[in-house]
Each structure stands twice: as structure tokens, then as C-alpha cells.
Amino acid sequence: MDRYYYGERAHPYQLVRQLAERMSHAVDPADAPPLLCRTVVQALGLPAAVVRVRTRSGPRELARLGTVEPPGVRFPLTYEGAEIGELLVPPRLGQSELDRQDREVLGLLADQASPAIASLGLSEDLRASREQLVLAREEERRRLRHDLHDGLGPALSGLRLRIDAAGTDLPDGSGAAASLTAASAGIGQAITELRRITGGLTPGPLDSKGLADALRRLADTLGSQALRITLDLRPDPLPALSAAVEVAVYRISGEALNNVVRHSGATAARLSLRALSDRVTVEVADNGAGFAGRDSTSGVGLRSMAERAEELGGTFTAGNAPAGAVVRAVLPRGRAD
């Protein structure tokens, strides 16, 4: 009965030894946090576990199993005298707090897992720094595009109109009229070049009416009588998203739908976007021929989509469905400036 209700907590050192053995056989250090969570939930029968590591930008969740409702009990993860993270575990169902024996076993497990998790702190710092660079880059591109499009563009257009108006007051064929005509043409070329530059900073459709409208136009453009593309946005209208997330969603959606058009032979496809409080999920599913044995690492388009998701700290998967194929990217929602 004790094992049924409390798992293996009566044998703490055996449990710690089993965890150590599993971690020693793990190929990737990133396997340590999920192993710790599974040990807490499956071996001890506790309802949930979360592992977080400290980074320069704040706590970062590495693994979660079950739902930890506050107030979860916190067990520090320490290495060489410094706290590098924490293990969060809620009380057992029907109990208001963890009892002494649970706390002792969880403390031992946290101590055993700490050295393996410590190395992840540096890699998470690097990952967080890269994500911040991507976010800052796209926000700066958005700002620069707006400044050029809304400031310099109208100024050049107004100057050209003034030059054209001044030219109408001069005699045809005069040197002054020819100079003004040449100046007007030069400004026209500058306006064209400005549009080319601003168009390259961020996708033009995003800048005009926003992500939702850009995705609708994308589906309309790539859809045809042979391929019906439906769009599912939740919520609709979409909440404000960071520039980096909007660009990633738009690029991934475009690449995925282009793959459907070129390779799948599908007659129907669905583009779905879910914006939750902490993440954004974009998915494209079709009823075509599928990947024919390919996985998410093959193909330039698939690698490009995976890289766009990963540079924001998200995940990307691609595979066959019961009827057709499905690609899915999960991105941290980030902060909309």
C-alpha cells in the first residue's frame, strides 16, 4: 500500500542511484531535466514537476511534466556552492503540503541532478542571448522601415511634386526646365530604390495591414481551383506580437504552403495559427502525398523553417499525417513593443 500511494520514496538511495545511472547513459545533457521530472512523477507518484535554470534574462523552464499550480514547493539546484536552478513540485493530491519524507527524497534527487543540469545554464544563456538578438534585429527593422516609409518617402515625393510644379512655369526647352526634369527623374529613382530597401527590411504584406491580413492574402494567392486553402486564426483578431514572431510566422507559413503547392498534389490545405499567452503555434496540414520517407531535416525549405523556429527558441516538426502531411512550429510569444 505504501508503494501504491507513495511510489519508491521508502527506498531513497536506490531511487537516487537509478537516476544517476539513467543520467550517466544520457547522450545529451538536455536529457537530464526531463529525466528528473519523470523520476519525480513516475517513481514517487507526485502529480507534477518543473525544472528551471537561472539565466541572465531570468529563470528559464527546461522541463515540465504535469501541471504545477502555485504554490509548488521549491527545491534549489546547487552546484559548487551556487544556486543554478530549481525543482518545483506540488503537494500530493488531497494534501495541502509535502510531508517530511517527500521533502527529503526530493532534496536528494535535486542534489543528484544538479551537476548534470549546471552545464545547461551556460547554453541557455547563449540561447537566450541569440533570441534577444533576433528579437532586437526584427524590431529595429520594423522601426527603420516605418521611419523610411512614413518619413523619408513622403518627403521625397513632396519635393518631387514641388520640382515638377516649378518646371511648369519655365519655357519648354530651356536649360532650367531640363535641369528640373532631370532632378525630378533622379528623385523618382531614389523613391524606387527606397521602396526596394524598405521592402527588403520586412515582408511588405506585414507592414501594410498586419499579420492576419498578410496570411489571408497569402492563402488567397497560393490557393486555386485545384487547391483550396483555408485559414484558421485563434483568436481572431490576433493579439499584438513581436516583429520577430510575426516575420517567423509569415515566412514559415509561406514556405510550408509553397511546399504544398509544389510537391504534395493536395486538393486541400489548412493554415492554423494559435496565439496563447506564452506561445504561438503555426501549423500547415494537407491531404496530399506526404513526405515519402523524408523528415524535418531534409530539404532546403524544411531546414529553413526549422532554423527560423529555432533561432527564436521554438521547435519545428514535420511528418506524415493519416491523410497527407503536417508541419508545425511552436514559437515563444515574446513581447510586442
Secondary structure per residue as TSV (DSSP state, phi and psi in degrees):
chain	resnum	aa	ss	phi	psi
A	1	M	-	360.0	-38.7
A	2	D	H	-61.6	-42.5
A	3	R	H	-66.8	-36.4
A	4	Y	H	-62.8	-43.2
A	5	Y	H	-87.9	-32.9
A	6	Y	H	-120.5	8.8
A	7	G	T	63.5	-137.1
A	8	E	T	-98.9	22.4
A	9	R	T	-68.0	-18.4
A	10	A	T	-72.8	-10.8
A	11	H	S	-125.2	65.4
A	12	P	H	-62.6	-40.8
A	13	Y	H	-72.3	-32.4
A	14	Q	H	-65.6	-38.9
A	15	L	H	-65.5	-42.9
A	16	V	H	-64.4	-40.6
A	17	R	H	-63.5	-41.1
A	18	Q	H	-62.4	-42.0
A	19	L	H	-63.4	-42.2
A	20	A	H	-62.6	-39.9
A	21	E	H	-65.5	-42.8
A	22	R	H	-64.1	-40.3
A	23	M	H	-68.9	-33.5
A	24	S	H	-68.4	-25.7
A	25	H	H	-92.2	-6.3
A	26	A	-	-71.3	131.5
A	27	V	S	-76.2	-40.2
A	28	D	S	-106.8	131.0
A	29	P	G	-56.8	-26.5
A	30	A	G	-67.1	-10.9
A	31	D	G	-76.0	-17.6
A	32	A	H	-62.5	-48.9
A	33	P	H	-60.1	-45.9
A	34	P	H	-62.4	-35.5
A	35	L	H	-61.9	-42.4
A	36	L	H	-63.3	-44.2
A	37	C	H	-62.6	-43.1
A	38	R	H	-65.0	-38.4
A	39	T	I	-62.9	-43.5
A	40	V	I	-63.5	-44.5
A	41	V	I	-80.9	-45.6
A	42	Q	I	-84.4	-41.3
A	43	A	I	-82.3	-31.0
A	44	L	T	-101.5	-10.3
A	45	G	-	72.0	21.1
A	46	L	-	-82.5	155.2
A	47	P	S	-72.0	-25.8
A	48	A	-	-166.6	166.5
A	49	A	E	-158.0	144.1
A	50	V	E	-133.5	136.1
A	51	V	E	-114.7	126.7
A	52	R	E	-124.1	149.4
A	53	V	E	-122.1	148.8
A	54	R	E	-80.4	136.4
A	55	T	E	-132.3	172.1
A	56	R	T	-63.2	-27.2
A	57	S	T	-94.6	8.0
A	58	G	E	116.2	179.6
A	59	P	E	-61.9	142.3
A	60	R	E	-130.9	125.9
A	61	E	E	-76.1	128.7
A	62	L	E	-104.8	-29.8
A	63	A	E	-157.6	149.7
A	64	R	E	-149.5	136.8
A	65	L	E	-137.6	117.0
A	66	G	S	83.9	-175.6
A	67	T	-	-112.1	120.8
A	68	V	-	-99.0	105.5
A	69	E	-	-87.7	139.7
A	70	P	S	-63.8	145.7
A	71	P	S	-96.8	108.8
A	72	G	-	-71.1	148.6
A	73	V	E	-80.3	135.0
A	74	R	E	-101.2	128.7
A	75	F	E	-119.5	112.8
A	76	P	E	-64.6	143.6
A	77	L	E	-103.3	116.2
A	78	T	E	-121.9	147.3
A	79	Y	E	-145.5	124.8
A	80	E	T	52.6	42.6
A	81	G	T	82.3	-2.1
A	82	A	E	-114.7	142.6
A	83	E	E	-81.0	120.9
A	84	I	E	-109.4	-5.7
A	85	G	E	175.7	-161.4
A	86	E	E	-155.9	151.7
A	87	L	E	-111.2	124.1
A	88	L	E	-109.7	128.7
A	89	V	E	-138.5	129.0
A	90	P	-	-83.3	163.2
A	91	P	-	-64.1	163.5
A	92	R	-	-65.3	155.8
A	93	L	T	-59.4	131.8
A	94	G	T	88.0	-4.1
A	95	Q	-	-114.8	148.4
A	96	S	S	-88.3	-18.7
A	97	E	S	-156.4	161.6
A	98	L	-	-72.9	139.3
A	99	D	-	-82.6	175.3
A	100	R	H	-60.6	-41.2
A	101	Q	H	-67.1	-40.1
A	102	D	H	-60.5	-43.8
A	103	R	H	-63.4	-39.5
A	104	E	H	-65.4	-44.6
A	105	V	H	-66.2	-42.6
A	106	L	H	-65.8	-36.0
A	107	G	H	-62.3	-41.4
A	108	L	H	-63.7	-42.7
A	109	L	H	-64.6	-40.6
A	110	A	H	-63.3	-42.0
A	111	D	H	-64.1	-39.4
A	112	Q	H	-66.9	-37.6
A	113	A	H	-83.7	-18.5
A	114	S	H	-56.2	-47.9
A	115	P	H	-59.8	-38.4
A	116	A	H	-69.0	-31.9
A	117	I	H	-83.8	-22.5
A	118	A	H	-57.9	-40.4
A	119	S	H	-65.3	-21.3
A	120	L	H	-73.5	-21.2
A	121	G	H	-60.1	-44.5
A	122	L	H	-65.4	-43.3
A	123	S	H	-65.9	-34.5
A	124	E	H	-69.6	-34.2
A	125	D	H	-61.4	-45.3
A	126	L	H	-62.5	-43.2
A	127	R	H	-63.5	-44.7
A	128	A	H	-63.3	-39.1
A	129	S	H	-63.5	-41.0
A	130	R	H	-64.0	-41.5
A	131	E	H	-63.5	-41.3
A	132	Q	H	-63.7	-37.5
A	133	L	H	-62.9	-42.9
A	134	V	H	-64.1	-45.4
A	135	L	H	-61.9	-45.4
A	136	A	H	-64.3	-38.8
A	137	R	H	-61.3	-47.2
A	138	E	H	-70.6	-35.9
A	139	E	H	-65.2	-39.2
A	140	E	H	-68.3	-37.7
A	141	R	H	-62.9	-41.5
A	142	R	H	-61.9	-45.7
A	143	R	H	-62.1	-44.7
A	144	L	H	-64.2	-40.6
A	145	R	H	-61.5	-44.1
A	146	H	H	-62.7	-43.6
A	147	D	H	-62.4	-44.1
A	148	L	I	-69.1	-43.9
A	149	H	I	-70.9	-41.8
A	150	D	I	-93.3	-17.0
A	151	G	I	-108.4	-67.3
A	152	L	I	-68.0	-39.2
A	153	G	H	-58.0	-54.9
A	154	P	H	-61.3	-35.1
A	155	A	H	-62.7	-44.0
A	156	L	H	-65.6	-41.4
A	157	S	H	-62.6	-41.5
A	158	G	H	-65.0	-40.3
A	159	L	H	-63.5	-39.1
A	160	R	H	-65.2	-39.3
A	161	L	H	-63.2	-39.9
A	162	R	H	-65.2	-40.2
A	163	I	H	-65.8	-42.9
A	164	D	H	-63.2	-38.8
A	165	A	H	-67.1	-39.2
A	166	A	H	-65.4	-33.8
A	167	G	H	-67.2	-26.4
A	168	T	T	-71.1	-18.7
A	169	D	T	-87.8	-4.0
A	170	L	S	-101.9	152.3
A	171	P	-	-64.2	141.5
A	172	D	T	-63.0	137.6
A	173	G	T	86.8	-4.7
A	174	S	-	-74.7	159.3
A	175	G	H	-64.0	-38.7
A	176	A	H	-64.1	-41.0
A	177	A	H	-63.7	-40.2
A	178	A	H	-64.9	-38.8
A	179	S	H	-65.2	-42.3
A	180	L	H	-66.4	-37.8
A	181	T	H	-62.9	-41.7
A	182	A	H	-65.8	-39.4
A	183	A	H	-64.4	-40.9
A	184	S	H	-63.0	-41.5
A	185	A	H	-64.8	-38.5
A	186	G	H	-64.0	-40.9
A	187	I	H	-65.3	-37.9
A	188	G	H	-60.6	-40.6
A	189	Q	H	-65.3	-37.9
A	190	A	H	-65.0	-38.8
A	191	I	H	-64.1	-42.4
A	192	T	H	-61.7	-43.5
A	193	E	H	-66.0	-37.3
A	194	L	H	-62.2	-42.0
A	195	R	H	-63.3	-37.5
A	196	R	H	-65.5	-41.9
A	197	I	H	-66.2	-46.8
A	198	T	H	-66.4	-33.6
A	199	G	H	-65.0	-28.4
A	200	G	H	-83.3	-15.9
A	201	L	H	-71.6	-46.5
A	202	T	S	-143.7	157.9
A	203	P	-	-56.3	127.3
A	204	G	H	-54.6	-44.0
A	205	P	H	-58.6	-30.4
A	206	L	H	-68.4	-35.0
A	207	D	H	-78.1	-22.2
A	208	S	H	-80.1	-57.0
A	209	K	H	-130.8	6.3
A	210	G	-	101.7	175.2
A	211	L	H	-65.4	-45.9
A	212	A	H	-59.3	-47.1
A	213	D	H	-66.1	-37.4
A	214	A	H	-63.0	-40.3
A	215	L	H	-68.9	-36.5
A	216	R	H	-63.4	-44.6
A	217	R	H	-66.3	-34.7
A	218	L	H	-63.4	-44.9
A	219	A	H	-65.1	-40.8
A	220	D	H	-65.1	-39.5
A	221	T	H	-68.3	-41.9
A	222	L	H	-86.9	-17.7
A	223	G	-	-75.2	160.1
A	224	S	-	-157.5	-177.3
A	225	Q	S	-64.7	-29.8
A	226	A	S	-83.6	-22.1
A	227	L	-	-135.2	113.2
A	228	R	E	-95.0	121.4
A	229	I	E	-111.6	123.3
A	230	T	E	-108.9	150.8
A	231	L	E	-119.2	130.6
A	232	D	E	-125.8	109.3
A	233	L	E	-110.9	130.4
A	234	R	E	-140.7	118.1
A	235	P	S	-78.6	168.0
A	236	D	S	-132.4	112.1
A	237	P	S	-75.5	156.4
A	238	L	-	-73.1	149.9
A	239	P	-	-73.6	168.5
A	240	A	-	-67.0	132.6
A	241	L	-	-123.0	158.5
A	242	S	-	-66.9	157.4
A	243	A	H	-60.4	-39.4
A	244	A	H	-64.1	-41.7
A	245	V	H	-68.0	-41.9
A	246	E	H	-61.0	-44.5
A	247	V	H	-63.5	-43.7
A	248	A	H	-63.2	-44.2
A	249	V	H	-61.5	-45.5
A	250	Y	H	-64.9	-45.5
A	251	R	H	-65.9	-43.5
A	252	I	H	-64.5	-43.1
A	253	S	H	-61.3	-45.1
A	254	G	H	-63.4	-44.0
A	255	E	H	-65.9	-42.0
A	256	A	H	-65.2	-43.7
A	257	L	H	-68.7	-36.2
A	258	N	H	-62.8	-38.6
A	259	N	H	-62.5	-39.9
A	260	V	I	-61.3	-45.8
A	261	V	I	-63.0	-43.3
A	262	R	I	-81.6	-35.6
A	263	H	I	-119.7	-21.7
A	264	S	I	-86.0	-30.9
A	265	G	-	69.2	21.4
A	266	A	-	-76.5	156.7
A	267	T	S	-106.4	-12.1
A	268	A	E	-147.5	142.3
A	269	A	E	-142.6	154.5
A	270	R	E	-133.2	125.6
A	271	L	E	-103.9	117.1
A	272	S	E	-117.6	137.9
A	273	L	E	-132.1	124.2
A	274	R	E	-118.9	123.0
A	275	A	E	-111.4	104.5
A	276	L	-	-99.3	-178.3
A	277	S	S	-67.4	-28.9
A	278	D	S	-119.6	-8.8
A	279	R	E	-153.6	162.1
A	280	V	E	-125.8	129.8
A	281	T	E	-116.4	126.2
A	282	V	E	-118.1	133.4
A	283	E	E	-140.2	137.1
A	284	V	E	-124.1	119.6
A	285	A	E	-122.3	145.4
A	286	D	E	-140.0	169.7
A	287	N	S	-108.5	31.4
A	288	G	S	-88.0	-152.5
A	289	A	-	-80.4	-11.3
A	290	G	-	83.0	-169.6
A	291	F	-	-90.5	-6.1
A	292	A	T	53.1	47.1
A	293	G	T	90.3	-10.3
A	294	R	-	-77.9	156.0
A	295	D	-	-120.8	-174.4
A	296	S	T	-70.8	-4.5
A	297	T	T	-98.1	-5.5
A	298	S	S	-104.5	146.8
A	299	G	S	91.7	134.7
A	300	V	H	-62.5	-42.8
A	301	G	H	-62.7	-42.9
A	302	L	H	-66.2	-40.9
A	303	R	H	-64.3	-38.8
A	304	S	H	-62.7	-43.2
A	305	M	H	-64.2	-42.0
A	306	A	H	-62.2	-42.0
A	307	E	H	-65.4	-39.6
A	308	R	H	-63.7	-38.8
A	309	A	H	-70.7	-43.5
A	310	E	H	-69.6	-31.0
A	311	E	T	-69.6	-15.9
A	312	L	T	-98.9	4.7
A	313	G	T	84.2	17.2
A	314	G	-	-98.6	-170.5
A	315	T	E	-128.5	155.9
A	316	F	E	-138.7	134.3
A	317	T	E	-134.5	150.0
A	318	A	E	-146.1	135.8
A	319	G	E	-172.8	179.0
A	320	N	E	-84.2	146.0
A	321	A	E	-109.9	173.2
A	322	P	T	-53.0	-33.1
A	323	A	T	-137.6	92.6
A	324	G	E	107.3	-146.6
A	325	A	E	-135.9	161.5
A	326	V	E	-144.2	134.5
A	327	V	E	-120.1	142.9
A	328	R	E	-143.7	133.8
A	329	A	E	-122.8	133.2
A	330	V	E	-116.2	120.2
A	331	L	E	-120.1	141.8
A	332	P	E	-60.1	137.5
A	333	R	-	-66.4	-36.1
A	334	G	-	71.9	-172.5
A	335	R	-	-114.4	128.4
A	336	A	-	-85.0	119.0
A	337	D	-	-91.5	360.0
